[in-house]
């Protein structure tokens, strides 16, 4: 178990910001600025926890893995391009993004989130488990009564 009393006190490293090609709108006076710190990286898999800050603006983001988010500060709206639905979130809300989601973010006021990125189970592993359950799983003997 790891307890982080102050998120700012435990950064492991920085990660990349929003690619310029994905930024749709930003103020000419104040371009989008992000700051992202890895605060925990699992020894067991590729799960990581990040603390992310962003100034107001609009951008597209593609999710390469599942991401669970706790909004700590600010407000934003989201457009889910696959489902063609709009959402909004503010401090205190929890958001779940699925691997493959394509989301347009519109950050209305400075935004801070705690995000946990989970790699998920690869399709090949899910298929192998399915085949195992269909074959070997059926052959298991039940205990005698």
C-alpha positions as CSV (number, residue, x, y, z in Angstrom):
1,X,0.0,0.0,0.0
2,X,1.2,3.5,-0.8
3,X,-0.3,6.6,0.9
4,X,0.3,9.9,-0.7
5,X,-0.5,12.7,1.7
6,X,0.3,15.4,-0.8
7,X,0.1,14.6,-4.5
8,X,2.6,17.4,-5.2
9,X,5.1,15.8,-2.9
10,X,5.3,12.5,-4.8
11,X,6.0,13.0,-8.5
12,X,7.9,10.2,-10.3
13,X,8.2,11.9,-13.7
14,X,6.6,14.1,-16.4
15,X,4.8,12.8,-19.5
16,X,4.0,14.4,-22.9
17,X,1.5,17.1,-23.3
18,X,-1.3,17.5,-26.0
19,X,0.1,17.2,-29.5
20,X,-0.2,20.5,-31.5
21,X,-2.2,18.8,-34.2
22,X,-5.0,17.9,-31.7
23,X,-5.5,21.4,-30.3
24,X,-8.7,22.8,-31.8
25,X,-8.9,26.2,-30.0
26,X,-6.9,28.2,-27.6
27,X,-6.7,31.8,-26.6
28,X,-4.0,33.8,-28.6
29,X,-3.3,35.6,-25.3
30,X,-2.9,32.4,-23.3
31,X,-2.2,29.1,-25.3
32,X,-3.1,25.8,-23.8
33,X,-0.6,24.7,-21.2
34,X,-0.5,21.3,-19.5
35,X,1.4,19.8,-16.7
36,X,1.4,16.1,-16.0
37,X,3.2,14.1,-13.3
38,X,3.3,10.3,-12.9
39,X,2.6,9.8,-9.2
40,X,2.6,6.0,-9.2
41,X,3.6,3.2,-11.6
42,X,2.6,-0.4,-10.8
43,X,5.3,-3.1,-10.6
44,X,2.7,-5.7,-11.7
45,X,1.4,-4.2,-15.0
46,X,1.4,-1.0,-17.0
47,X,-1.1,0.7,-14.6
48,X,-0.1,4.3,-13.8
49,X,-1.6,7.2,-11.8
50,X,-1.1,10.7,-13.0
51,X,-1.9,14.2,-11.7
52,X,-2.8,16.4,-14.7
53,X,-3.4,20.1,-15.0
54,X,-4.6,22.0,-18.1
55,X,-5.6,25.6,-18.9
56,X,-8.8,26.4,-20.8
57,X,-9.0,25.4,-24.4
58,X,-10.3,22.7,-26.8
59,X,-8.6,19.6,-28.1
60,X,-9.2,16.0,-29.3
61,X,-7.9,13.0,-27.3
62,X,-7.7,9.4,-28.3
63,X,-7.7,6.9,-25.5
64,X,-5.2,4.0,-26.0
65,X,-6.2,2.4,-22.7
66,X,-8.9,2.6,-20.1
67,X,-8.7,5.7,-17.9
68,X,-10.5,6.4,-14.6
69,X,-10.6,10.1,-13.6
70,X,-11.4,12.0,-10.5
71,X,-11.9,15.7,-11.3
72,X,-10.2,17.7,-8.5
73,X,-10.6,21.2,-9.8
74,X,-12.3,23.0,-12.7
75,X,-15.0,22.3,-15.2
76,X,-15.0,20.8,-18.7
77,X,-17.4,19.5,-21.4
78,X,-16.8,16.5,-23.6
79,X,-18.0,15.3,-26.9
80,X,-17.8,11.5,-27.5
81,X,-17.2,11.1,-31.2
82,X,-18.1,7.4,-31.3
83,X,-21.3,7.7,-29.3
84,X,-22.1,11.2,-30.6
85,X,-23.0,12.4,-27.0
86,X,-22.1,15.4,-24.9
87,X,-21.1,15.2,-21.3
88,X,-19.9,17.7,-18.6
89,X,-17.8,17.3,-15.5
90,X,-16.7,19.4,-12.6
91,X,-14.8,19.1,-9.3
92,X,-15.9,16.0,-7.4
93,X,-17.1,14.1,-10.5
94,X,-15.7,10.7,-11.6
95,X,-15.3,9.9,-15.3
96,X,-14.6,6.6,-17.0
97,X,-13.0,6.7,-20.5
98,X,-12.7,3.4,-22.4
99,X,-9.9,2.2,-24.6
100,X,-10.7,3.4,-28.1
101,X,-12.7,6.5,-27.0
102,X,-12.3,9.6,-29.2
103,X,-13.2,12.6,-27.1
104,X,-13.2,16.4,-27.8
105,X,-12.4,18.1,-24.6
106,X,-13.5,21.7,-24.0
107,X,-11.9,23.0,-20.8
108,X,-13.9,26.0,-19.5
109,X,-11.7,26.8,-16.5
110,X,-8.4,25.6,-15.2
111,X,-8.7,21.8,-14.8
112,X,-7.0,19.3,-12.5
113,X,-7.6,15.6,-12.6
114,X,-6.2,12.5,-10.9
115,X,-6.2,9.8,-13.6
116,X,-5.5,6.0,-13.4
117,X,-4.6,4.5,-16.7
118,X,-5.1,0.7,-17.0
119,X,-3.8,-1.2,-19.9
120,X,-6.7,-3.6,-20.0
121,X,-6.6,-7.2,-21.2
122,X,-5.4,-7.6,-24.8
123,X,-7.8,-9.3,-27.2
124,X,-5.5,-12.3,-27.7
125,X,-5.5,-13.0,-24.0
126,X,-9.3,-12.7,-23.8
127,X,-9.7,-15.1,-26.7
128,X,-7.2,-17.6,-25.1
129,X,-9.2,-17.5,-21.8
130,X,-12.5,-18.0,-23.7
131,X,-11.1,-21.1,-25.5
132,X,-9.6,-22.4,-22.2
133,X,-13.0,-22.0,-20.5
134,X,-14.8,-23.8,-23.3
135,X,-12.4,-26.7,-23.4
136,X,-10.3,-27.4,-20.3
137,X,-12.8,-25.6,-18.0
138,X,-15.5,-28.1,-19.0
139,X,-13.3,-31.1,-18.3
140,X,-12.7,-30.2,-14.6
141,X,-14.1,-32.9,-12.3
142,X,-16.6,-31.9,-9.7
143,X,-15.8,-33.0,-6.1
144,X,-17.6,-36.1,-4.9
145,X,-20.4,-35.6,-2.4
